[in-house]
Amino acid sequence: MIKTNSQLSHYLDHIKDETLLAIDTEFRRIDSYYPELCLIQIATKDKLECIDVLSLDNLEPLFEKLYGNKVKWVVHSARQDIEALYYLSRRIPSKIFDTQIAASFLNYPLQVSYQSLTKSIQNVLLEKKFTRFDWKKRPLPADVLQYALDDVKYLKPIYRKLSSELIKFKKLEWAEEEFKFLLKKETYAPNLKQIIKKTKGISKISSKHFDKAINLILWRESIAMKKNKPRKWIISDEKLIDYAAGIDKLTSDKLQEFENFSSIERKDFKYKDIIKIKKPLSKNELIKKNELKEQINALSIEHNLPTELICTSKNLVNLIRSNDLVILNSSWRSKIFKI
């Protein structure tokens, strides 16, 4: 494991000509708002290595390599890994190949696990016994370190197999279009609509108290970001809803913070874009939804694709209500829908 700047320099010299890197990370997000990167695992053509992020005081040479224009990352379900690296590097990879996304175009389950792919493609059964390990602990036990290395060990062979199959079935470009979502900085910004939707009790609060609840959620998010603490450590969902409904009151210091936020900072959170409570589908909308589902099911069979990859249930409802085909207008979807 690389723990010093000199070791890192030697390693980077060894891989300076490598353009295909299999990458995984281990991070902690128990007591912080942002992920705390602890370990980066990299597989090249002849070497497996772990980089101890917590022991190094200068990661810039590593970032220059990882984010080079010629470097492609091979990753699996990479959104959280890219996010953890992004908050340290403030950069996004130039090119990636996500094996989870790629596999979905070959009719594997939509969110197929790395372990399932290693079993089906490499005939290797990996255990997940250290899923909840505290990656800030040092020193790392040998079996924990091996567990981390196994998460990148098989990525390149899986990549070669999936790439070959995608080319064979003329779906490589389709998969590459889906990868692009992971290469957008906005992907890693807090999703305020989802945060609001997942706030326990928000769907049951009265319209009279709804605006205040939204303001409280946005304020809590702002404080959590500034203090780098989990949002529920600032105020629990239950307490927040009670404050919004007037059942309980904020302490004087928090009330002052909230009032200042409501009058000054709220504009930074694009308040007007926040969710609207949606009505149930009408009879005509249900008929249209069923017609589209039948069409999607037929296309799923014809092209050997999971139905949710073609169009999620959520997007299906949005499509019906807006009558806007933008959801299906990406190149590969437009081809199978013949738009």
C-alpha positions in Angstrom: 0.0 0.0 0.0 1.3 3.4 -1.0 1.6 5.6 2.1 4.3 8.2 1.3 4.9 10.8 -1.4 8.0 9.1 -2.6 6.2 5.7 -3.0 3.4 7.5 -4.9 6.0 9.2 -7.2 7.6 5.9 -7.9 4.2 4.3 -8.6 3.1 7.1 -10.9 6.4 6.7 -12.9 5.7 3.0 -13.3 2.2 3.6 -14.7 3.0 6.8 -16.7 2.1 5.2 -20.0 -1.0 3.4 -18.8 -4.2 4.8 -20.4 -6.7 2.3 -19.1 -7.1 2.2 -15.3 -9.5 0.1 -13.3 -10.5 2.2 -10.3 -12.4 1.8 -7.1 -12.5 3.7 -3.8 -13.3 3.2 -0.2 -14.7 6.1 1.8 -16.5 6.9 5.0 -19.8 8.9 5.3 -21.1 8.2 8.7 -20.4 11.4 10.5 -20.0 13.9 7.6 -22.1 15.5 4.9 -19.5 14.9 2.2 -17.8 11.6 1.6 -14.4 11.2 3.2 -12.1 9.4 0.8 -9.9 6.9 2.6 -8.4 4.6 -0.1 -8.0 4.5 -3.9 -7.5 1.1 -5.5 -6.1 0.9 -9.0 -5.5 -2.0 -11.4 -3.2 -1.7 -14.4 -2.0 -4.4 -16.8 0.6 -5.8 -14.4 -0.1 -4.3 -11.0 -2.7 -4.0 -8.3 -2.2 -1.1 -5.8 -3.9 0.6 -2.9 -3.2 4.3 -2.3 -3.7 5.4 1.3 -5.3 8.8 0.9 -5.2 9.5 4.6 -1.5 9.2 4.8 -0.6 11.4 1.8 -0.3 15.2 2.0 0.0 15.8 -1.7 -2.4 14.1 -4.1 -2.0 16.5 -7.0 0.5 14.3 -8.9 -2.0 11.4 -8.6 -4.9 13.6 -9.8 -2.9 14.8 -12.8 -2.6 11.1 -13.9 -6.1 10.1 -13.1 -7.7 13.0 -14.8 -5.4 13.1 -17.9 -7.1 13.5 -21.2 -5.9 10.1 -22.5 -6.9 8.1 -19.4 -10.0 6.0 -19.3 -11.4 4.7 -16.0 -12.9 1.2 -15.8 -15.3 1.3 -12.9 -18.4 -0.4 -11.5 -21.4 1.6 -10.3 -19.1 4.6 -10.2 -21.2 7.5 -9.1 -20.2 7.5 -5.4 -16.6 6.8 -6.2 -16.4 9.7 -8.7 -18.2 11.9 -6.1 -15.8 11.0 -3.3 -12.8 11.8 -5.6 -14.5 15.0 -6.9 -14.8 16.6 -3.5 -11.0 16.3 -3.1 -9.9 16.9 -6.7 -12.7 19.2 -8.0 -12.3 17.3 -11.3 -14.2 14.8 -13.4 -12.7 11.9 -15.4 -12.2 12.5 -19.1 -13.5 9.0 -20.1 -15.1 6.1 -18.3 -16.5 2.6 -18.8 -18.9 1.6 -16.1 -19.3 -2.1 -16.1 -22.7 -2.0 -14.3 -24.2 0.3 -17.0 -22.5 -1.7 -19.8 -23.9 -5.0 -18.4 -27.4 -3.6 -18.4 -27.2 -3.2 -22.2 -26.5 -7.0 -22.4 -29.6 -7.8 -20.4 -28.0 -8.3 -17.0 -30.1 -6.9 -14.1 -30.2 -3.1 -14.2 -28.1 -2.7 -11.1 -26.1 -5.8 -11.3 -23.4 -6.1 -8.6 -19.7 -6.4 -9.1 -19.9 -9.7 -7.3 -22.5 -11.1 -9.7 -20.3 -10.1 -12.7 -17.2 -11.7 -11.3 -19.2 -14.9 -10.7 -20.9 -15.0 -14.1 -18.0 -13.7 -16.2 -14.8 -14.7 -14.3 -16.3 -17.6 -12.3 -14.9 -16.1 -9.1 -17.0 -15.8 -6.0 -16.2 -12.7 -3.9 -17.3 -12.3 -0.4 -18.7 -8.9 0.9 -17.8 -9.4 4.6 -16.2 -6.0 5.0 -19.0 -3.9 3.5 -19.4 -1.9 6.7 -15.7 -1.7 7.6 -14.5 1.6 9.0 -12.0 2.6 6.3 -10.4 5.3 8.5 -8.9 2.6 10.7 -5.1 2.1 10.4 -3.3 -0.1 10.0 -5.5 -2.0 7.6 -5.6 -5.8 8.2 -4.2 -7.9 5.4 -7.6 -9.5 4.6 -9.3 -6.1 4.5 -6.6 -4.8 2.1 -7.1 -7.9 -0.1 -10.8 -7.3 -0.1 -10.2 -3.8 -1.3 -7.9 -5.0 -4.1 -10.3 -7.6 -5.2 -12.8 -4.8 -6.0 -10.5 -3.7 -8.9 -8.7 -7.0 -9.7 -11.4 -8.3 -12.1 -12.6 -5.0 -13.6 -10.4 -5.1 -16.7 -11.2 -8.7 -17.7 -14.9 -7.9 -17.2 -14.4 -4.7 -19.3 -12.8 -6.7 -22.1 -15.7 -9.2 -22.1 -18.5 -6.6 -22.0 -16.8 -4.4 -24.6 -16.6 -7.3 -27.0 -20.2 -8.2 -26.4 -21.4 -4.6 -26.9 -19.5 -4.3 -30.1 -20.9 -7.7 -31.3 -24.4 -6.5 -30.7 -23.8 -2.9 -31.9 -24.6 -1.4 -28.5 -21.2 0.1 -27.5 -22.3 3.6 -28.6 -25.5 3.2 -26.6 -23.6 2.4 -23.4 -21.2 5.2 -24.0 -24.1 7.7 -24.2 -25.3 6.5 -20.7 -21.7 6.9 -19.3 -21.9 10.6 -20.1 -24.2 11.3 -17.2 -21.3 10.3 -14.9 -19.1 12.9 -16.6 -21.2 15.9 -15.7 -20.3 18.0 -12.6 -23.9 18.7 -11.9 -24.4 14.9 -11.3 -22.5 15.4 -8.0 -24.4 18.4 -6.7 -26.9 17.8 -3.9 -30.2 16.7 -5.5 -32.6 19.0 -3.5 -35.7 17.5 -5.1 -34.8 14.1 -3.9 -33.7 15.3 -0.5 -37.1 17.0 -0.1 -39.0 13.9 -1.3 -37.1 11.7 1.1 -37.8 13.9 4.1 -40.0 11.8 6.3 -43.5 13.3 6.7 -43.2 15.9 3.9 -45.9 14.2 1.8 -48.4 14.5 4.7 -47.9 18.0 5.7 -50.7 20.5 5.0 -50.5 23.0 2.2 -50.6 25.7 4.9 -47.3 24.6 6.3 -45.7 23.2 3.1 -43.6 26.3 2.2 -42.2 26.6 5.7 -41.2 22.9 5.6 -39.4 23.4 2.3 -37.6 26.5 3.7 -36.6 24.5 6.8 -35.3 21.6 4.6 -33.2 23.9 2.5 -31.9 25.7 5.6 -30.9 22.4 7.2 -29.1 21.4 4.0 -27.2 24.7 4.0 -26.1 24.2 7.6 -25.2 20.6 7.1 -23.0 21.6 4.1 -21.2 24.3 6.1 -20.6 22.2 9.1 -19.9 19.0 7.0 -22.3 17.0 9.2 -25.2 14.6 8.3 -28.4 16.6 7.8 -30.2 14.6 10.4 -27.6 15.6 13.0 -28.7 19.2 12.4 -32.4 18.5 12.9 -34.2 15.2 12.5 -37.0 14.8 9.9 -39.6 14.4 12.6 -38.5 17.6 14.5 -38.3 19.5 11.2 -41.9 18.7 10.3 -43.0 19.6 13.8 -41.3 23.0 13.5 -43.0 23.6 10.1 -46.4 22.7 11.5 -46.0 24.8 14.6 -46.1 21.8 17.0 -42.6 22.7 18.3 -40.4 25.8 18.1 -36.8 26.4 17.1 -34.4 27.6 19.7 -33.8 31.4 19.5 -30.3 31.0 17.9 -31.6 28.5 15.3 -34.6 30.7 14.7 -32.4 33.6 13.9 -30.2 31.5 11.5 -33.4 30.3 9.8 -34.9 33.7 9.4 -31.6 35.1 7.9 -31.4 32.1 5.5 -35.0 32.5 4.4 -34.5 36.2 3.5 -31.0 36.0 2.0 -29.7 32.6 1.0 -32.8 30.8 -0.2 -32.3 32.1 -3.8 -29.1 30.0 -4.1 -31.2 26.8 -3.8 -33.4 27.4 -6.8 -36.5 27.4 -4.7 -38.9 27.6 -7.7 -37.6 24.3 -9.0 -38.6 22.3 -6.0 -41.1 19.4 -6.3 -44.8 19.7 -6.7 -47.1 17.1 -5.2 -48.5 15.2 -8.1 -52.1 14.1 -8.6 -53.0 10.5 -9.4 -53.1 9.6 -13.0 -56.5 10.2 -14.8 -58.3 7.4 -16.6 -57.0 8.6 -20.0 -53.4 8.9 -18.6 -53.6 5.4 -17.3 -54.7 4.1 -20.7 -51.8 6.0 -22.3 -49.4 4.6 -19.7 -50.4 1.0 -20.3 -50.1 1.5 -24.1 -46.5 2.9 -23.6 -45.7 0.1 -21.2 -46.7 -2.5 -23.8 -44.6 -0.7 -26.4 -41.6 -0.6 -24.0 -42.0 -4.3 -23.1 -42.0 -5.2 -26.8 -38.8 -3.2 -27.4 -37.2 -4.7 -24.3 -37.7 -8.2 -25.8 -36.7 -7.1 -29.3 -33.4 -5.5 -28.2 -32.7 -7.6 -25.2 -32.8 -4.7 -22.8 -34.3 -4.2 -19.3 -37.5 -2.2 -19.5 -36.3 0.3 -16.8 -33.2 1.0 -18.9 -35.4 2.0 -21.8 -37.7 4.2 -19.7 -38.1 4.3 -15.9 -41.5 4.3 -14.3 -40.9 7.8 -13.1 -40.0 9.0 -16.6 -43.0 7.2 -18.0 -45.3 9.2 -15.9 -43.5 12.5 -16.8 -43.7 11.5 -20.4 -47.4 11.0 -20.3 -48.1 14.3 -18.4 -45.8 16.5 -20.4 -46.3 14.8 -23.7 -42.7 15.7 -24.3 -40.5 13.0 -26.0 -37.2 14.5 -24.8 -36.8 11.5 -22.4 -36.8 9.2 -25.4 -34.9 11.5 -27.7 -31.4 10.4 -26.7 -29.7 8.8 -29.7 -30.0 5.2 -28.8 -33.6 5.5 -27.5 -34.7 7.4 -30.5 -33.3 4.7 -32.7 -35.3 1.9 -31.1 -38.5 4.1 -30.8 -37.9 5.2 -34.4 -38.5 8.9 -33.4 
